Amino acid sequence: MNKGDRKLIYILVGIPVLVITLFLGIYIGGRNTSSVNRSDLVDQTVISSQKFQIFWKAWQILDNKFVTAASSTPDQKIYGSIQGLASSYGDPYTVFFPPVENKAFQEDIAGNFQGVGMEIGIKDKQLQVVSPIKDSPAFKAGVKAGDLILKIDEKSTQGMSVDQAVKLIRGVKDTTVKINFFTIGTPRPVDKIITRDVISIPTLDTDTKPGGIYVIKLYSFTADSADLFRTALRQFVLSGKHKLILDLRGNPGGYLDAAWDMASWFLPGGKTVVTEDFGSNKEQKIYKSKGYNIFNSNLQMMILVDAGSASAAEILAGALKENGVAKLIGVKTFGKGSVQELVPLTSDTSLKVTIARWLTPGGHNLSHDGLEPDYEVIITDKDIASKTDSQMIKAVDLLAPLP
């Protein structure tokens, strides 16, 4: 697979605009619809039906009766109609990009790393933080995974799409944005004024813990994270240790290839890593382990997860959990695993369409279910105040129990 064809399964990450979608995979490409016959796209009976004539009747009434003399252009009307059509599918990640938004999205894909540094998504119809990027302005401002975003510069986020929120929050270095957050369990929302900056996204850190435990902290699934992970595993093997903690907390996802490759170090060839489910549109695609499988039954492994673990992180954690390689510690993951295709409509507009869902080896739909930990450990306010990582402590205790 060429680098340009890799699937990104970020959760449409709000602001460090590197991200393409949360939670999500995305195909860049698609057919040029200008060369496609209309009958290939929709049923002719829909176009010719009486119901469809309502559209043209509404257009005419608005043109004739709307109070403002300066009416919208035909292009604006068509763009608005397509946006409404996309939203009628009830999926916050299926959206139409008019020229300005399309240009911004293309810049995001190219990697414009300026913003506040947090991934955002929609869950239960509410805009919320998936995870702040380590050492980003959002992270330093105390933004937490799971925080609800109620207002952006005094504009309510009720009914707002992820893409609309991204447009409001993103911006150039040294400018500010005011965001109203609500943290579950607190008495009231709070405003945070955050200064935008150039975002540097970390990939991987390693550490050791007492009891012969090796720790790999993976922040994201970037284009080079599979190679970095392989190097970290080599160091783990050379250390002679057989107890491993993989920390996926606050990891919003990234390249599917990276998650697939990482899982293959722990699974025999032929074991299912994840299934791409296209519904009734076409046959499922099953991603099976590449069979690197360098570890034996001596390996003891724990994976740390939280509400900021999403997409590719959930794919890797789900594959290792359900194939009996590792136990999960923490709290329920975000629950996001869908695939988008970016289809050009014209030279300056495009349509982003959800075309598939990710299913774990056990058949769980990551978009709806998320992953439940084997050991639920909640980080309390007391833990935060004392800088105690109770989830890591639990993992260490399970791997290296006291005599």
N, C-alpha and C positions, 0 to 999 in steps of 0.2 A: 504494500500500500504506500503510495507516495505521500510525502509530508503534507501536500496540499489537500489530500483526500482524507486525512485523519478525521475521526469524529470527535468533536468536542462535546463533552457532556457536563459543562458547567451549569450551574444554576444561573440563569441569566443574571449575571452578577452586576448588580447595579453599577458600582461605581468605578472600580479600577477597571476601566473599560476593556481590559484585556479579555474579559470574559465573554463568552458567547452564550450559551444558555445552560442554567442551573440545571441546574439542575440538570443537564440536557445534552443531548448529542445534537449535532447540527451538520447537515450535508450542505455544502456550498455548490450550487449548480442548479440543474433542472432544465426543462425544455424552454425554448423561446416560444412563448404562446402566440406570438404574432404569426407564426407559421403553422399553427395548429387549427384545424377546422373546428368551428364552433360545436359541431355535433360530437367531437371527441371530448369536450369539456363538460357539458351538461346535457341532460335529456331534453330533446327538442320539445317534448310535451310541456315541460316546465316553462320554456321561453314563450311558447305560443298560448299558454293557458290564460284564462281570465284573471287568475290571481296575479300573474306577472304584470298584467296591464295596470294593476293598481300602482305600480312603481311609476309608470309614465304619467298616470293621472295625477299622482302626488307631485311629480316634477312640474307639471303644467300649472297646477293650482298654486304652488309656491312661487313660481315665476310671475304669475298674474296678480297674486294677492298679498305677497309678503310686504310689510310696511316700509322696509328700508329700500330706498331707490337703488343704491349701489349693491346689486346682488352678487352672489358668488359666481365665479367663472364656471364654465362647463367642466373643466378639469377638476376643480374643487368639489363639485357635486358628485362626480364619478368617484373620486378618491374617498369622499365621505361615505358613499354607498358601499364601496368595497370594504371599508373599515367596519361598517355595520354588519355586512355579510359575514366577515371573519369573526366578529364578536358573537354572532348568533350561535356559534358552535359551542359556546360556554367554556372555552379553554383559554386561560390567560396568556398562553404562549403561542397561540395562533393569531398572528397580527399582520396587518398590511402596512408597508412602509412607503409613504409618499416621498417625493424627491428629497426634501430636507432630512427627514428621518432616515431614509435609505442611505444617504451620504454619511450620516453620523454613525449608522450601524456598520457600514463598510470600514469606517475609520476605527471603530472599536475592534473589528476583526484584525485589522492591521496592527493593532497594539498601541493605543494612545493611553499611556499610563498616567493620567492626571485625574484626580478626584479625591474622595474622602477615604477610600479604601475599605469598602464593605460589600459583601454579596447580599443581594436582596431577592426575595421571591414572594409568591402569593400562596398562602395556605389558609384554608377555610375562608376564602374570599377577602382575606386581610393582608395588606402589604406588611412584610416583616423582614427582619434581618436574619439572613442565614448564618453569616459569620463575618466578624470584622477581620481584616488582614492584620497579621502581627506587625506591631510598630507603626501602623498607619495612623492618620489623623483620627479616624473613627475609633480605633483601638485605644489610642491615648485619651480620647474623650470619654472612655468608659462605656462605649456601645457594646451590647452583649448579644450573643446568638439568641434568637427568639424574641427580641424586642420588637414591639409593634410600631410601625411608622404611621402616625396619625395625621401629621401635617408636614408640608415642605414649604418653607417660606410663607407660612400662613394659609397655604392652599390645602384643603382637605384631600386626603388620599382615598376617600370613600369612592369605590368604583374605579379607581385609577389602575391602569395596567402597569406592569413592570417597566415596559418601555417608556411610558409617559413619566414614570418616577425617575428613571435613569436620566431622561432629558432634563428634568428639573434639578437633579442633584449634581450631575457631572459639571465640570467647569475647569477653568485654567488655574494653575498654581497661584496661591496667595489670595484668591477670592474666597468669600465665605458663603455658607448656606446654613439656614436655621431649620433644624428638623425637630419635630415634636415626637418624642418616643414615650411609649408606655411599657414598662417592665412588669410582666405578670407577677402578682403578689405584692406590688407596691401600691401605696394609697392613691397616687395621682400621676398623670403624665408630666414629663419635664422637657423643656426646650434645651437643645444643645446647639450652640453656634460653632460650626466646624470649619476650619480653614483648609481649603483644598491644597493638595501637594502632588508631586510626582510619586507614584506608588511603586515600591519595590516589593515584589512578591517572593518570599522565601520558598524554598523547595523541600529541604530535608536537613534534619539535625540528628546526631546520634549521642547517646549517653550510656552510662552504666549505673546499676543500682546494686546495693549489697545483696549477697546471696548468689552471685554469678549471673546477674540478669543484664541483658543487653536491650537497649531501648532505641527504636527508630521512630522519630517524629516526622511525619509526612504532612506538609502544609497544603500541597496541591499536586495535581497530576499534570505536570507540564510536559513539553516535548522531550525534555532531557531527564525527567524524573525516573524513568525506567532504568536508565544507565546508572544514575546516582543510587538508586535502590539496590541494583545488582552489586555495586561497589560496597555499599553498607552491609549487605548480606555476606559478602566475601570476608569483610572484617569480622563479622559475627562468627562465621565458621572458623576463621583462623584463631579467634580468641579461645576456642575450645569450649565455649559456653553452649548450653542447649536450652536456655530459658530466654524467651523473646517477648517483649512488649512492643506492639505496633500502635502508635498513637495517631489516630485519625480525627481527633477532636478539632472542630473548626475547619475541616477540610471540605471545600465546596465542590470538588471534582476537577475535571479537566479532560485529558485525552483518554478515550476508551482503550486505545492500544496499550497505554501505560498500565491501567488496572488489569487488563487481560494478561499482560506480560508478567506483572508482579504475582498474580494468583498462580501462574504456571510454575513458579519456583516451589510451590508447596503441594501441588496436585499432580497425580499421575496423568499421563496423556489420556484423553478421552473423557475426563471428568468435566461436567458442565460448570462454566464460570458464570455465564449469564445468558439469558434468552431475549432476543429482540422480537417482540410480539407486535405484528402489524394489524392485529384484529382480523377482520374478514377480507382485508385488501389483498394480502398475499401470505405465502407460507412463512412461518416463523424462521428466524435465523438463530442458530445455537452456536455460541462461542465456547469451544472446548479447550481445556488446558493444552498448552504446547508441550507439556510433559517434561519440563526441566527437572522438577521433583527431586531436589537435592537433599531433602531431609528425611530422616527415618522416624520411627516411633518414639525416639528419645526426645524429640522436640516438644517443648511445653510452651504454649503461646497464648497470650492474652491480647485483645484488641480494645483500645479505649475509644469510645464514641460518645457523641453528644448531639444536641439539636442542630449543631452546625455541621455535622457530617452529612454530606449529600452526594447524590449522583454517583460519580466514579468511586468515591469513598464508600458508598453503600454497596456498590457492586462488589468491590474487593472484600469488604467485611462480610457481606452476605455469602459470598462464595466460600470463604474460609470457615465461616460458622456452620453453614449447612452441609459442608463436606467433612465436618468433624475435626478440622485442623485447629480451630481456636475458639475461645469463649469471648463473648462481648461483655465489657464492663462500662457502666455509665448510665446514660438515659437514652430514651428512644430517639432515633435519628430523624432528620428532617422529613424524609419521605418524598423524594423527587427523583424520578427516573423516566424522562420522556425524551424522544428524539425529534428534532425539528429538521425540516428541509427548507432551505432558502431558495425560492424559485423566482428568477427574474420575470417580471411582467412586461416591462419596457426597459429602455436603456437606463432609466433613472428611478424606477420603482420596483419593489419586490414584495413577495408574500412569504412569510415564515409560517410553515404549517407543521403541526404535530402529526407525525406519521407512524410512530411506534411507541411502545412502552417497554421498560426493562423489567424482566422477571428474574427472580433469584432461582438457583437450582431447584428449590422446593416449590417454585411457582408463585411466590409472593410478588404482588405488584408493588414495586418500590414507590410509584407515584402516589399510592394511597395508603400503603401499610407502613412504610418505613421499616426499621429493624428494631425489635425489642431486645434489650440487653439480657444476657443470662444472669448478670448480677447488677441490679439497679443501685446506683450510688449517686445521690444528688449532692451537688456542690451547694452548700448553704451560705448564707450571709456571714455566718461565723467563720466558715472556712476561708471566705474571701478576705475578711478582715485580718485573719491570722496568717494568710498566705499559705493555707494548708491544702494540698492537692489530695483530697480523700479518695478520688478515683484511682490515681496512681498508687496510693498507699494500699488500696484494696488489691490491685493487680500484683504488687510486690508481695503482699501477704499470702496470696494464693499460690504464687510461684515459689516463694521461699518462706514457708511457714516456720514460725518460731518453734524451737525444740520443746 
